[in-house]
Amino acid sequence: MRAAYYETRGPAREVLRVGDIPAEEPGPGMLRLRIAASGINPSDVKTRSGNSPRPQPWPRVIPHHDGAGTVEAVGSGVDPQRIGQRVWLYECQIDRAGGTAAEYVTVPEALAVPLPDNVSFDIGAALGVPALTAWFCADRAGAAPGRNVLVHGAVGAVGFYAAQMARLRGARVLGTVSNEQQAAVAQAAGIETVLRGDDLPLRAREWLEAQGHAATQSSFDGIIDLDFAANLAANVELAAVNGRLAVYASDTNLEPAVPVRALMRRNLQVAFLLLYTLPLEEKRRAITDLTGWLTLDALRHPAIHAYPLEDIASAHEAVETRRHVGKVIVRL
């Protein structure tokens, strides 16, 4: 099969290769899929570059956790009726050398989730880590009827889904964006936004007041954040007493100074989220909700930016430099 792989970590163009390698046969509880599209996440490029604490005990790694395709073969203990099923994949490279950047991938059965017929393979490959992380963000932020939720980075792969999921759970949602182009993308999905900047707290409070909140009560019950360090001061200012903060990244600074007393005064509950170590039972709840929303066409999806497998280095560079608004995938 054709596959992308690397044998040492480093810059994409220096270490990524594309070639022919054997496909893995499915063992007990496993199934093999023909991949149509492979999704790329920041964690994938960080692992490949060496900027991740994850170990690499294998001599050769096929990258990417997420993907979508068709079940081609099953191992013992797996219902043979799954053969021919359209599925989306998540966490395929946890403790494994073989990810989805290949014509075929063999994974534990539970990682292959039925993909509704109304959802394309491209979108299926874009779900995985972003959509499941978004579900946990909306959950930990306490999104529910009558609650106000602020979503930083509302057009990023996670933020775009998180803002919509918070609304689907009944919350009033405000997103932050960097420019008018991003604001238009969010608006098309029904997400109200304000521009990021030094006056963010003022703009966010004006939005809250427009929702009918008095100036003395202008705060958010839940905040979903993609950069804990960069947004900490604004979040402390905007968080409600007994509010919740869900954080899934802090790329500008992994060891920021934390204003403990200010957080304590608000009894702020802070949840740091990494999908790969979250409870399996909760992931199953997330998948159930996500499947229902997908079936009902209740979610808008990020714009897809597709690259061919042979140009996977460019795809990785696009993720690293944030070249696109939306989701980068590799088509097989």
TORMIDO-665694 format. One line per 10 residues: number of its first residue (from 1); for each residue x, y, z of N, C-alpha, C. Coordinates in Angstrom, 3 decimals. Layout:
TORMIDO-665694
NUM) X:Y:Z:X:Y:Z:X:Y:Z  ...
end
This chain:
TORMIDO-665694
1) 0.852:-1.194:0.000:0.000:0.000:0.000:0.882:1.237:0.000  0.326:2.340:-0.541:1.023:3.623:-0.485:0.780:4.240:0.882  1.828:4.781:1.465:1.704:5.377:2.792:2.759:6.449:2.963  2.437:7.430:3.796:3.422:8.420:4.239:3.985:7.942:5.571  5.261:8.202:5.813:5.870:7.745:7.059:7.100:8.581:7.365  7.556:8.479:8.599:8.849:9.065:8.979:9.556:8.112:9.927  10.879:8.135:9.860:11.706:7.251:10.684:12.478:8.011:11.736  12.619:9.322:11.545:13.186:10.213:12.558:12.304:11.450:12.633  12.359:12.157:13.736:11.551:13.360:13.897:12.308:14.566:13.381  11.568:15.546:12.877:12.188:16.766:12.383:11.262:17.516:11.453
11) 11.785:18.503:10.685:10.973:19.274:9.751:10.288:18.379:8.725  9.081:18.761:8.331:8.260:17.918:7.464:8.995:17.496:6.193  9.627:18.445:5.493:10.254:18.120:4.209:11.510:17.272:4.363  12.063:17.267:5.559:13.280:16.485:5.771:12.989:15.045:6.192  11.850:14.809:6.855:11.648:13.471:7.431:10.482:12.706:6.814  9.500:13.374:6.215:8.350:12.660:5.668:8.695:12.023:4.328  8.308:10.785:4.184:8.516:10.038:2.949:7.192:9.406:2.526  7.045:9.116:1.230:5.889:8.384:0.724:6.398:7.195:-0.066  5.900:6.011:0.253:6.371:4.815:-0.426:5.425:3.653:-0.239  5.823:2.490:-0.710:5.014:1.271:-0.609:5.484:0.441:0.573
21) 4.531:0.114:1.459:4.826:-0.743:2.609:3.678:-1.730:2.775  3.903:-2.855:3.459:2.830:-3.851:3.599:1.686:-3.333:4.469  0.466:-3.729:4.120:-0.692:-3.438:4.952:-0.768:-4.473:6.079  -1.286:-4.062:7.223:-1.386:-4.937:8.394:-2.682:-5.736:8.343  -2.607:-7.017:8.612:-3.804:-7.850:8.666:-4.539:-7.615:9.987  -5.880:-7.625:9.978:-6.620:-7.401:11.220:-6.606:-8.624:12.132  -6.165:-8.433:13.369:-6.187:-9.491:14.354:-7.508:-9.496:15.108  -7.603:-10.247:16.213:-8.840:-10.300:16.994:-9.274:-8.903:17.455  -10.556:-8.589:17.260:-11.089:-7.306:17.692:-10.679:-6.130:16.828  -10.028:-6.392:15.696:-9.521:-5.330:14.830:-10.268:-5.350:13.497
31) -10.174:-4.232:12.782:-10.663:-4.194:11.408:-9.734:-3.353:10.555  -9.734:-3.648:9.280:-8.900:-2.910:8.330:-9.788:-2.076:7.432  -9.346:-0.831:7.219:-10.120:0.099:6.399:-9.307:0.574:5.218  -10.018:0.827:4.135:-9.428:1.560:3.023:-9.698:3.035:3.286  -8.631:3.825:3.431:-8.754:5.225:3.808:-9.077:6.086:2.586  -10.087:6.948:2.729:-10.409:7.917:1.691:-9.755:9.262:1.975  -9.716:9.641:3.261:-9.135:10.922:3.649:-8.566:10.809:5.049  -7.473:11.534:5.296:-6.765:11.505:6.575:-6.679:12.921:7.123  -7.167:13.131:8.337:-7.160:14.462:8.942:-5.866:14.745:9.686  -5.402:15.989:9.627:-4.159:16.382:10.297:-4.493:17.340:11.438
41) -3.981:17.041:12.621:-4.178:17.874:13.801:-2.856:18.463:14.266  -2.907:19.554:15.042:-1.656:20.099:15.593:-0.833:19.063:16.348  -1.499:18.144:17.059:-0.739:17.128:17.793:0.038:16.221:16.850  -0.480:15.998:15.648:0.231:15.159:14.675:1.531:15.815:14.222  1.477:17.120:13.918:2.683:17.785:13.438:3.673:18.004:14.579  3.176:18.214:15.806:4.080:18.352:16.943:4.824:17.043:17.204  4.122:15.927:17.091:4.773:14.628:17.296:5.828:14.384:16.230  5.466:14.654:14.967:6.425:14.457:13.872:7.644:15.360:13.990  7.447:16.593:14.452:8.552:17.552:14.533:9.466:17.296:15.722  8.971:16.548:16.709:9.745:16.332:17.925:9.363:17.265:19.056
51) 8.335:18.109:18.843:7.887:19.048:19.873:6.753:18.481:20.709  6.820:17.217:20.990:5.804:16.538:21.782:6.493:15.583:22.740  5.951:15.428:23.949:6.559:14.494:24.896:6.256:13.036:24.601  5.399:12.787:23.584:5.046:11.400:23.284:6.274:10.622:22.814  6.486:9.419:23.342:7.636:8.615:22.907:7.418:8.059:21.506  8.510:7.703:20.850:8.427:7.071:19.535:9.301:5.815:19.549  8.761:4.732:20.082:9.575:3.514:20.189:9.648:2.704:18.908  8.949:3.145:17.835:8.892:2.361:16.605:9.906:2.882:15.589  10.470:1.999:14.774:11.447:2.452:13.778:10.828:3.256:12.641  9.519:3.063:12.420:8.841:3.793:11.348:7.418:4.126:11.799
61) 6.997:5.377:11.567:5.679:5.834:12.005:4.891:6.350:10.808  3.651:5.885:10.673:2.687:6.462:9.736:1.851:7.448:10.541  1.856:8.748:10.201:1.212:9.741:11.053:-0.310:9.798:10.915  -0.906:10.569:11.822:-2.299:11.024:11.858:-3.238:10.090:12.648  -3.982:10.717:13.537:-4.969:10.016:14.360:-6.302:9.837:13.645  -6.711:10.833:12.852:-8.078:10.882:12.328:-8.139:10.492:10.859  -9.302:10.016:10.449:-9.486:9.663:9.049:-10.902:9.190:8.792  -11.153:8.811:7.546:-12.455:8.261:7.169:-12.270:7.343:5.981  -13.110:6.335:5.911:-13.007:5.392:4.812:-14.020:4.276:4.945  -13.703:3.124:4.368:-14.631:2.001:4.299:-13.988:0.752:4.886
71) -14.740:0.037:5.713:-14.238:-1.206:6.304:-14.071:-2.242:5.199  -12.855:-2.819:5.133:-12.562:-3.779:4.071:-12.448:-5.212:4.590  -11.956:-5.382:5.826:-11.772:-6.717:6.388:-11.860:-6.625:7.905  -12.255:-7.724:8.542:-12.374:-7.749:10.000:-11.658:-8.969:10.553  -11.190:-8.837:11.802:-10.580:-9.951:12.496:-11.614:-10.732:13.281  -11.174:-11.755:13.976:-12.086:-12.581:14.765:-12.727:-11.755:15.872  -14.000:-12.037:16.143:-14.718:-11.318:17.184:-15.390:-10.052:16.705  -15.193:-9.693:15.440:-15.819:-8.498:14.881:-16.915:-8.925:13.916  -18.083:-8.298:14.020:-19.222:-8.628:13.167:-18.841:-8.449:11.696  -18.890:-9.518:10.895:-18.518:-9.385:9.479:-19.441:-8.455:8.703
81) -20.614:-8.149:9.256:-21.500:-7.207:8.572:-20.929:-5.792:8.547  -19.853:-5.547:9.303:-19.217:-4.245:9.256:-18.442:-4.031:7.950  -18.146:-5.102:7.250:-17.441:-4.971:5.968:-18.306:-4.144:5.010  -17.706:-3.122:4.405:-18.416:-2.213:3.514:-18.985:-0.990:4.209  -18.903:-0.942:5.537:-19.456:0.189:6.296:-18.589:1.431:6.153  -19.228:2.588:5.961:-18.530:3.874:5.961:-18.289:4.284:7.407  -17.061:4.724:7.730:-16.732:5.060:9.111:-15.813:6.275:9.173  -15.816:6.922:10.356:-14.783:7.912:10.665:-13.955:7.384:11.829  -12.720:7.810:11.897:-11.747:7.259:12.838:-11.209:8.340:13.759  -10.816:7.936:14.961:-10.180:8.857:15.904:-9.138:8.100:16.718
91) -8.123:8.816:17.152:-7.070:8.278:18.040:-6.399:7.021:17.491  -6.238:6.941:16.179:-5.687:5.731:15.574:-4.208:5.518:15.891  -3.521:6.587:16.311:-2.090:6.423:16.544:-1.727:6.392:18.024  -2.711:6.236:18.900:-2.414:6.099:20.320:-1.719:4.760:20.558  -0.477:4.816:21.048:0.308:3.612:21.350:0.457:2.690:20.143  0.433:3.269:18.955:0.570:2.478:17.741:1.433:3.229:16.735  2.080:2.486:15.840:2.935:3.103:14.821:2.172:3.449:13.560  0.989:2.843:13.364:0.271:3.011:12.113:-0.903:3.950:12.221  -0.797:5.148:11.615:-1.889:6.101:11.566:-2.631:6.031:10.242  -3.352:7.084:9.930:-4.280:7.047:8.787:-3.715:7.609:7.480
101) -2.473:8.073:7.467:-1.891:8.629:6.238:-1.390:7.507:5.335  -2.307:6.613:4.978:-1.984:5.438:4.184:-3.246:4.946:3.492  -3.058:4.121:2.469:-4.225:3.586:1.767:-5.063:2.691:2.668  -4.409:2.024:3.619:-5.122:1.133:4.539:-4.617:1.366:5.956  -5.508:1.165:6.929:-5.101:1.199:8.320:-5.873:0.122:9.069  -5.204:-0.529:10.011:-5.831:-1.558:10.839:-5.884:-1.048:12.270  -7.098:-1.014:12.847:-7.303:-0.399:14.157:-8.266:-1.224:14.987  -8.283:-1.015:16.324:-9.311:-1.634:17.154:-10.706:-1.218:16.691  -11.645:-2.149:16.750:-12.982:-1.909:16.204:-13.634:-0.640:16.757  -13.439:-0.345:18.051:-14.135:0.777:18.684:-13.729:2.124:18.106
111) -12.559:2.192:17.455:-12.091:3.470:16.918:-12.719:3.804:15.570  -13.484:2.879:15.008:-14.141:3.088:13.720:-15.626:3.317:13.974  -16.080:4.560:13.815:-17.446:4.956:14.149:-18.259:5.085:12.864  -19.453:4.489:12.802:-20.267:4.615:11.586:-20.463:6.073:11.179  -20.268:6.343:9.887:-20.389:7.692:9.340:-21.723:7.802:8.605  -22.617:8.700:9.043:-23.905:8.834:8.347:-23.713:9.073:6.862  -24.646:8.572:6.053:-24.530:8.668:4.602:-24.519:10.106:4.102  -25.079:11.030:4.898:-25.140:12.425:4.464:-23.854:13.194:4.748  -22.846:12.525:5.300:-21.579:13.177:5.648:-20.473:12.623:4.756  -19.739:13.500:4.099:-18.689:13.072:3.175:-17.485:12.508:3.918
121) -16.643:11.786:3.194:-15.405:11.273:3.786:-14.486:12.422:4.201  -14.460:13.488:3.412:-13.627:14.638:3.775:-14.028:15.177:5.147  -15.327:15.361:5.367:-15.805:15.840:6.664:-15.559:14.795:7.737  -15.753:13.526:7.407:-15.491:12.461:8.374:-14.061:12.491:8.876  -13.117:12.773:7.978:-11.706:12.848:8.368:-11.417:14.064:9.225  -12.294:15.064:9.166:-12.091:16.298:9.930:-12.723:16.243:11.319  -13.440:15.189:11.639:-14.140:15.102:12.927:-13.151:14.738:14.047  -12.999:13.492:14.337:-12.018:12.972:15.273:-11.648:13.871:16.433  -10.386:14.223:16.503:-9.858:15.022:17.620:-10.594:16.353:17.777  -10.809:17.147:16.698:-11.471:18.442:16.904:-12.895:18.329:17.438
131) -13.715:17.480:16.826:-15.116:17.403:17.225:-15.268:16.816:18.626  -14.481:15.797:18.949:-14.585:15.209:20.284:-14.046:16.167:21.346  -12.950:16.856:21.043:-12.441:17.862:21.982:-13.481:18.956:22.195  -14.141:19.368:21.121:-15.171:20.406:21.224:-16.307:19.962:22.135  -16.713:18.701:22.020:-17.784:18.190:22.891:-17.386:18.304:24.358  -16.152:17.909:24.680:-15.696:17.994:26.071:-15.602:19.447:26.525  -15.195:20.340:25.624:-15.136:21.756:25.987:-16.516:22.290:26.349  -17.512:22.016:25.498:-18.868:22.478:25.780:-19.391:21.866:27.068  -19.059:20.603:27.308:-19.504:19.929:28.527:-18.852:20.533:29.766  -17.534:20.680:29.745:-16.818:21.191:30.918:-17.117:22.668:31.168
141) -17.466:23.397:30.106:-17.829:24.807:30.281:-19.255:24.957:30.810  -19.970:23.845:30.933:-21.312:23.884:31.483:-22.340:24.490:30.548  -22.159:24.333:29.235:-23.112:24.892:28.275:-24.493:24.293:28.499  -25.471:25.161:28.755:-26.830:24.715:29.059:-27.775:25.900:28.907  -29.070:25.658:28.829:-30.015:26.763:28.702:-29.836:27.812:29.800  -29.880:29.081:29.389:-29.765:30.179:30.337:-28.346:30.582:30.679  -27.344:29.871:30.153:-25.955:30.182:30.468:-25.285:30.881:29.286  -24.381:31.796:29.599:-23.615:32.525:28.588:-22.240:31.888:28.453  -21.845:31.573:27.219:-20.566:30.901:26.971:-19.754:31.712:25.971  -18.498:31.963:26.314:-17.548:32.642:25.432:-16.602:31.599:24.845
151) -16.445:31.616:23.514:-15.567:30.666:22.836:-14.455:31.434:22.133  -13.232:31.304:22.634:-12.086:31.920:21.967:-11.740:31.130:20.702  -11.405:31.845:19.628:-11.018:31.168:18.389:-12.174:30.405:17.777  -13.280:31.099:17.509:-14.526:30.433:17.133:-14.554:29.893:15.718  -13.497:30.097:14.922:-13.464:29.491:13.596:-12.320:28.489:13.462  -11.604:28.206:14.543:-10.630:27.130:14.525:-11.340:25.788:14.480  -10.608:24.727:14.210:-11.232:23.408:14.058:-12.013:23.008:15.306  -11.456:23.257:16.496:-12.155:22.928:17.738:-13.203:23.990:18.070  -12.813:25.255:18.034:-13.713:26.328:18.426:-14.972:26.388:17.590  -14.866:26.109:16.292:-16.021:26.159:15.395:-17.075:25.142:15.828
161) -16.610:23.916:16.149:-17.547:22.901:16.624:-18.019:23.213:18.046  -17.118:23.678:18.907:-17.481:23.935:20.299:-18.561:24.998:20.404  -18.447:26.072:19.616:-19.452:27.129:19.655:-20.819:26.590:19.228  -20.830:25.762:18.186:-22.105:25.202:17.734:-22.676:24.215:18.745  -21.817:23.401:19.328:-22.292:22.423:20.303:-22.837:23.100:21.559  -22.196:24.190:21.975:-22.700:24.939:23.127:-24.085:25.489:22.824  -24.302:25.971:21.604:-25.627:26.459:21.208:-26.636:25.316:21.156  -26.215:24.162:20.640:-27.124:23.023:20.570:-27.526:22.540:21.964  -26.671:22.807:22.950:-27.006:22.462:24.336:-27.843:23.553:25.002  -28.157:24.613:24.284:-29.065:25.629:24.789:-28.438:26.904:25.284
171) -27.103:27.019:25.247:-26.427:28.208:25.768:-26.486:29.357:24.767  -26.343:30.592:25.300:-26.106:31.762:24.461:-24.601:31.855:24.257  -24.158:31.996:23.008:-22.737:31.855:22.687:-22.203:33.093:21.988  -21.041:33.538:22.438:-20.272:34.584:21.769:-18.899:34.022:21.441  -18.453:34.201:20.193:-17.131:33.738:19.804:-16.190:34.902:19.583  -14.892:34.649:19.705:-13.899:35.662:19.359:-13.208:35.250:18.057  -12.882:36.239:17.227:-12.208:36.011:15.954:-11.127:37.069:15.773  -10.246:36.847:14.798:-9.115:37.753:14.590:-9.356:38.806:13.525  -10.333:38.569:12.624:-10.553:39.521:11.533:-11.967:39.366:10.990  -12.325:40.254:10.073:-13.681:40.258:9.529:-13.955:39.025:8.668
181) -12.931:38.490:8.009:-13.118:37.277:7.224:-13.551:36.122:8.126  -12.887:35.985:9.270:-13.276:34.941:10.207:-14.669:35.192:10.762  -14.993:36.469:11.004:-16.321:36.805:11.513:-17.405:36.358:10.539  -17.150:36.509:9.227:-18.125:36.100:8.223:-18.319:34.584:8.227  -17.230:33.845:8.414:-17.322:32.381:8.486:-18.183:31.976:9.680  -17.939:32.597:10.824:-18.708:32.280:12.033:-20.174:32.659:11.862  -20.414:33.823:11.290:-21.783:34.288:11.126:-22.584:33.331:10.254  -21.952:32.772:9.229:-22.645:31.833:8.351:-23.097:30.591:9.101  -22.428:30.284:10.210:-22.808:29.146:11.043:-23.690:29.576:12.212  -24.119:30.846:12.224:-24.993:31.324:13.282:-24.289:31.688:14.571
191) -22.977:31.925:14.504:-22.197:32.247:15.702:-21.936:33.751:15.733  -22.390:34.421:16.766:-22.096:35.843:16.937:-20.662:35.991:17.440  -19.970:37.059:17.004:-18.554:37.199:17.341:-18.194:38.631:17.682  -17.042:38.772:18.338:-16.367:40.052:18.525:-14.905:39.842:18.159  -14.239:40.915:17.773:-12.828:40.831:17.408:-11.957:40.769:18.654  -10.926:39.931:18.584:-9.958:39.889:19.668:-9.160:41.175:19.690  -8.650:41.532:20.872:-7.855:42.743:21.022:-7.883:43.194:22.467  -7.188:44.299:22.732:-7.113:44.797:24.102:-8.479:45.173:24.661  -9.424:45.528:23.760:-10.746:45.929:24.231:-11.740:44.768:24.243  -11.241:43.529:24.195:-12.132:42.375:24.197:-13.090:42.370:25.392
201) -12.622:42.591:26.619:-13.574:42.590:27.745:-14.708:43.597:27.560  -14.378:44.783:27.046:-15.404:45.794:26.835:-16.409:45.333:25.783  -15.929:44.821:24.662:-16.815:44.374:23.592:-17.686:43.200:24.054  -17.082:42.280:24.816:-17.846:41.129:25.302:-18.939:41.567:26.270  -18.628:42.541:27.122:-19.636:43.037:28.060:-20.759:43.765:27.324  -20.424:44.489:26.284:-21.459:45.149:25.488:-22.406:44.109:24.883  -21.846:42.991:24.443:-22.687:41.927:23.895:-23.603:41.370:24.980  -23.052:41.134:26.177:-23.862:40.612:27.275:-24.994:41.578:27.636  -24.677:42.863:27.671:-25.707:43.857:27.984:-26.794:43.868:26.919  -26.391:43.623:25.656:-27.372:43.557:24.572:-28.290:42.338:24.724
211) -27.826:41.333:25.471:-28.659:40.160:25.745:-29.613:40.396:26.908  -29.519:41.583:27.518:-30.419:41.909:28.611:-29.806:41.822:29.987  -28.473:41.703:30.076:-27.797:41.629:31.366:-27.408:43.033:31.827  -27.613:43.306:33.093:-27.175:44.582:33.654:-25.660:44.638:33.658  -25.116:45.848:33.624:-23.660:46.015:33.593:-22.989:45.324:34.765  -23.663:45.269:35.902:-23.075:44.639:37.097:-23.076:43.116:37.003  -23.806:42.565:36.013:-23.892:41.109:35.872:-23.290:40.637:34.550  -22.488:41.487:33.943:-21.941:41.178:32.621:-20.736:40.257:32.744  -20.985:38.965:32.758:-19.910:37.981:32.863:-20.378:36.678:32.232  -19.427:35.782:31.986:-19.732:34.529:31.290:-19.700:33.358:32.259
221) -20.747:32.515:32.166:-20.818:31.328:33.015:-19.799:30.283:32.578  -19.501:30.251:31.300:-18.541:29.300:30.765:-17.649:29.949:29.722  -16.378:29.559:29.707:-15.428:30.074:28.714:-14.666:28.878:28.144  -14.535:28.838:26.822:-13.776:27.791:26.132:-12.562:28.446:25.499  -11.370:27.948:25.836:-10.152:28.685:25.509:-9.123:27.828:24.778  -8.548:28.406:23.720:-7.502:27.731:22.950:-6.103:28.219:23.301  -5.978:29.213:24.193:-4.650:29.702:24.591:-4.730:30.250:26.010  -4.555:29.374:26.967:-4.725:29.715:28.381:-3.863:30.901:28.791  -2.593:30.905:28.409:-1.684:31.965:28.836:-2.074:33.309:28.221  -2.329:33.320:26.910:-2.597:34.582:26.222:-3.914:35.219:26.658
231) -4.901:34.402:27.001:-6.230:34.919:27.312:-6.546:34.957:28.801  -5.559:34.627:29.634:-5.828:34.491:31.064:-6.370:35.776:31.681  -5.750:36.915:31.403:-6.189:38.169:32.013:-7.625:38.502:31.612  -7.944:38.358:30.326:-9.305:38.639:29.867:-10.301:37.657:30.477  -9.902:36.394:30.582:-10.814:35.394:31.141:-11.122:35.671:32.608  -10.104:36.064:33.376:-10.333:36.393:34.787:-11.302:37.563:34.892  -11.175:38.522:33.999:-12.049:39.695:34.036:-13.480:39.356:33.632  -13.644:38.377:32.712:-14.956:38.105:32.158:-15.686:36.928:32.807  -14.985:36.125:33.596:-15.602:34.933:34.178:-16.565:35.289:35.302  -17.708:34.611:35.325:-18.681:34.794:36.396:-18.208:34.083:37.667
241) -18.707:34.530:38.800:-18.487:33.795:40.042:-19.123:32.416:39.886  -18.382:31.378:40.277:-18.793:29.976:40.097:-18.856:29.593:38.613  -18.094:30.320:37.801:-18.036:30.007:36.377:-17.105:28.839:36.089  -17.042:28.472:34.803:-16.221:27.339:34.380:-15.357:27.748:33.188  -14.125:27.295:33.201:-13.185:27.565:32.121:-12.655:26.240:31.591  -12.881:25.965:30.312:-12.392:24.748:29.667:-11.251:25.121:28.732  -10.076:24.532:28.944:-8.859:24.911:28.215:-8.317:23.694:27.464  -8.064:23.858:26.159:-7.513:22.729:25.402:-6.155:23.030:24.778  -5.584:24.218:25.045:-4.243:24.531:24.537:-3.708:25.779:25.237  -2.390:25.948:25.153:-1.729:27.154:25.672:-0.403:27.320:24.948
251) -0.465:27.444:23.628:0.741:27.379:22.804:1.703:28.544:23.028  1.201:29.709:23.450:2.113:30.836:23.616:2.993:30.695:24.846  2.540:29.926:25.833:3.311:29.767:27.071:2.737:28.588:27.847  3.530:27.543:27.995:3.063:26.355:28.715:3.243:26.460:30.220  3.916:27.503:30.697:4.134:27.661:32.135:3.851:29.105:32.562  2.635:29.581:32.364:2.327:30.972:32.714:2.165:31.155:34.225  2.348:32.399:34.684:2.031:32.736:36.068:0.513:32.768:36.202  -0.008:32.137:37.251:-1.456:32.007:37.427:-1.917:32.876:38.598  -2.888:33.785:38.394:-3.398:34.639:39.464:-4.352:33.860:40.367  -3.791:33.084:41.257:-4.581:32.143:42.053:-5.677:32.852:42.848
261) -5.331:33.952:43.506:-6.325:34.623:44.344:-7.518:35.113:43.519  -7.255:35.670:42.331:-8.342:36.152:41.489:-9.247:35.003:41.047  -8.653:33.862:40.750:-9.448:32.699:40.364:-10.254:32.170:41.546  -9.642:32.186:42.722:-10.346:31.706:43.917:-11.529:32.596:44.253  -11.355:33.903:44.103:-12.455:34.815:44.436:-13.694:34.519:43.590  -13.470:34.000:42.378:-14.595:33.664:41.501:-15.027:32.212:41.649  -14.357:31.451:42.511:-14.625:30.006:42.600:-14.629:29.388:41.201  -13.687:29.836:40.369:-13.659:29.416:38.974:-13.154:27.977:38.858  -13.944:27.138:38.201:-13.531:25.765:37.941:-12.787:25.729:36.607  -11.531:25.301:36.635:-10.710:25.270:35.429:-10.457:23.817:35.043
271) -10.839:23.448:33.834:-10.624:22.089:33.332:-9.638:22.141:32.181  -8.497:21.474:32.335:-7.526:21.339:31.250:-7.811:20.022:30.531  -7.956:20.093:29.197:-8.446:18.948:28.438:-7.420:18.439:27.427  -7.148:17.154:27.474:-6.375:16.463:26.440:-7.174:15.222:26.071  -7.691:15.188:24.870:-8.631:14.151:24.471:-8.100:12.750:24.737  -6.827:12.534:24.470:-6.281:11.182:24.481:-6.357:10.505:25.849  -6.434:11.285:26.925:-6.463:10.692:28.271:-7.809:10.886:28.970  -8.821:11.370:28.259:-10.143:11.551:28.854:-10.862:10.208:28.963  -11.837:10.099:29.869:-12.484:8.802:30.140:-13.197:8.216:28.919  -13.029:6.911:28.721:-13.619:6.228:27.578:-15.140:6.312:27.590
281) -15.762:6.165:28.760:-17.219:6.218:28.827:-17.742:7.577:28.371  -17.020:8.642:28.722:-17.453:9.970:28.282:-17.239:10.144:26.785  -16.191:9.544:26.241:-15.999:9.596:24.792:-17.164:8.922:24.078  -17.680:7.837:24.653:-18.830:7.167:24.050:-20.058:8.068:24.078  -20.245:8.810:25.167:-21.352:9.777:25.226:-21.175:10.845:24.155  -19.950:11.322:24.002:-19.671:12.342:22.997:-19.977:11.818:21.603  -19.575:10.591:21.308:-19.810:10.001:19.991:-21.308:9.841:19.733  -22.062:9.463:20.759:-23.513:9.333:20.606:-24.140:10.670:20.239  -23.772:11.733:20.977:-24.305:13.066:20.665:-23.891:13.501:19.265  -22.610:13.303:18.945:-22.092:13.742:17.647:-22.796:13.017:16.508
291) -23.016:11.712:16.657:-23.710:10.952:15.622:-25.117:11.492:15.402  -25.808:11.829:16.493:-27.147:12.395:16.359:-27.136:13.720:15.635  -26.208:14.600:15.983:-26.129:15.906:15.321:-25.773:15.758:13.846  -24.848:14.826:13.533:-24.469:14.615:12.142:-25.652:14.097:11.325  -26.381:13.160:11.874:-27.520:12.583:11.174:-28.578:13.636:10.862  -28.731:14.594:11.784:-29.731:15.645:11.605:-29.208:16.853:10.825  -27.954:16.791:10.382:-27.320:17.940:9.704:-27.361:19.180:10.584  -27.177:18.979:11.890:-27.277:20.088:12.841:-25.990:20.894:12.959  -24.896:20.405:12.376:-23.600:21.070:12.496:-23.134:21.602:11.147  -22.594:22.813:11.153:-21.807:23.296:10.027:-20.375:22.819:10.234
301) -19.671:22.575:9.152:-18.325:22.012:9.260:-17.282:23.008:8.767  -16.055:22.911:9.275:-15.004:23.823:8.815:-14.694:23.597:7.341  -14.194:24.638:6.695:-13.766:24.505:5.304:-12.654:23.468:5.209  -12.711:22.648:4.175:-11.729:21.587:3.985:-10.658:22.048:3.003  -9.397:21.862:3.394:-8.258:22.172:2.530:-7.504:20.862:2.306  -7.668:20.300:1.111:-7.167:18.957:0.835:-5.867:18.976:0.052  -4.962:18.090:0.432:-3.682:17.901:-0.254:-3.570:16.439:-0.662  -2.869:16.148:-1.765:-2.630:14.744:-2.115:-1.590:14.126:-1.185  -1.639:12.821:-1.047:-0.688:12.125:-0.175:0.754:12.453:-0.553  1.037:12.564:-1.841:2.411:12.809:-2.285:2.930:14.165:-1.820
311) 2.022:15.076:-1.434:2.426:16.406:-0.975:2.107:16.584:0.503  2.253:15.529:1.269:1.914:15.577:2.689:2.793:16.584:3.442  4.017:16.817:2.986:4.878:17.796:3.669:4.249:19.182:3.629  3.670:19.556:2.496:2.997:20.859:2.398:1.787:20.920:3.320  1.079:19.810:3.445:-0.084:19.765:4.329:0.338:19.980:5.781  1.424:19.340:6.191:1.933:19.528:7.550:2.368:20.974:7.770  3.036:21.547:6.796:3.473:22.948:6.915:2.277:23.888:7.007  1.194:23.553:6.298:-0.002:24.394:6.357:-0.598:24.404:7.754  -0.563:23.251:8.430:-1.068:23.192:9.808:-0.143:23.967:10.742  1.160:23.794:10.569:2.126:24.466:11.451:2.060:25.988:11.327
321) 1.846:26.493:10.124:1.827:27.942:9.902:0.423:28.533:9.944  -0.583:27.682:10.200:-1.992:28.132:10.227:-2.342:28.865:8.931  -1.972:28.247:7.843:-2.158:28.861:6.522:-3.633:28.998:6.170  -4.451:28.076:6.642:-5.848:28.050:6.253:-6.780:28.255:7.439  -7.957:28.823:7.161:-9.052:28.822:8.132:-9.889:27.592:7.822  -9.911:26.649:8.712:-10.628:25.414:8.473:-9.773:24.209:8.830  -9.933:23.119:8.092:-9.298:21.856:8.416:-8.458:21.354:7.254  -7.235:20.939:7.543:-6.336:20.390:6.525:-6.453:18.862:6.545  -6.634:18.271:5.363:-6.676:16.822:5.249:-5.768:16.381:4.106  -5.468:15.095:4.097:-4.767:14.462:2.969:-5.739:13.485:2.327
331) -5.919:13.591:1.033:-6.796:12.653:0.319:-5.968:11.490:-0.219  -6.494:10.298:0.004:-5.836:9.110:-0.509:-6.367:8.718:-1.874
end
